[in-house]
Amino acid sequence: MRKSSKKRAIVLIIVGVLILVGVWIGQGIYLPYQPYSEDQIVFNVEKGQGLREISANLKKAGIIKSEILSNLFVLVRGVQGKLQAGKYVLTAAMNVPEIINKLSTGDTIKEEITIIEGWNLRDIAWYFENRGMFQAEELFEVAGFPAIDYSKIQDLPQPKDFSDEFDFLKERPNKVSLEGYLFPDTYEIIPEATVEDILRKMLQNFNEKVIPELREEIASQGKTLFEVIIMASILEKEVKIYEDRQITAGILWKRLRMGWPLQVDATLTYLIGKTSEELTKEDLRIDSLYNTYQYYGLPAGPIANPGIESIRAAIYYEESPYWFYLTTSEGEAIFSKTLEEHNIARFNYLK
């Protein structure tokens, strides 16, 4: 009887210890360190930090109760290799699973950037610089410099080739920048993002927005996506309303078919940075493939990054009897059938 009583006592002690250990583990993992804390803590995980260092820093920051239990949870879950570098907003009112979920899914602090339809590489570069993200030069070194023919320039770094990741870039001549393909949108960016990371996001967005249906229609017309993006970039800068863009696209495609020069101000303003009103007769004689007064055909590359409406207008353009157009200061498009009508419109609307 004594032996059985001792065994029973030992079993009870073991069970009790196991219960206490279980409670300790459960509380340490599933109960927050400070359940009612409202203080937000910016916690930084640096590249190369391992599980032990991360847990130690969580403990030092007063976010978790126990490094050991935090490590145990991570190991049991098998996510030790998924903890991601970055800055996180954490609180002591979060339990270990909530904290580890954030760290393993990369739910870092993000900031929003908004790229406006019609912005070109200069606009984007200065936007980044003014926000303190990068120097303008850093963007140009990766995406390419505006209006540069890289087949003739040897002393500038070549733009990064993303064509292995994005098939649509394979038909783009490597002598031009990524202008036209940086899709305008609002993006969530982590503070640690590099220029390449951000450009990759924009290119991926372009890939998703320019759906197969649009690419098939472009191919059926005997055009390339590169040509359509050039046209869309012109429409983005020249005309405001979608229906007017469709008519304008019809005029410009018709001029190309008939061997007319496009004679578009926007390609020159892109090249030299002036407004249409500031262009002079000397400017119209500049020797550049972006000068559509001097050279026939499309300019050497896109002159801006068009939105999806301009891209669709370039694809689903409207045929019309018009050959000329202008845009008033209020953004209204005026179309003309003859040069005489166009000159009258210029006199009436562009005084």
QUICORDA-V273837 format. One record per helix or strand of 3 or more residues. SS is the DSSP state (~ for helix, > for strand). FROM is the first residue (numbers start at 1). TO is the last residue. If there is no record, write none. Layout:
BEGIN
ss=SS from=FROM to=TO
ss=SS from=FROM to=TO
END
This chain:
BEGIN
ss=~ from=2 to=30
ss=> from=41 to=45
ss=~ from=51 to=60
ss=~ from=67 to=77
ss=~ from=80 to=82
ss=> from=86 to=90
ss=~ from=96 to=105
ss=> from=110 to=114
ss=~ from=121 to=130
ss=~ from=136 to=143
ss=~ from=167 to=169
ss=> from=186 to=190
ss=~ from=195 to=209
ss=~ from=212 to=220
ss=~ from=225 to=238
ss=~ from=242 to=257
ss=~ from=265 to=272
ss=~ from=276 to=278
ss=~ from=283 to=285
ss=~ from=308 to=315
ss=> from=324 to=327
ss=> from=333 to=336
ss=~ from=339 to=349
END
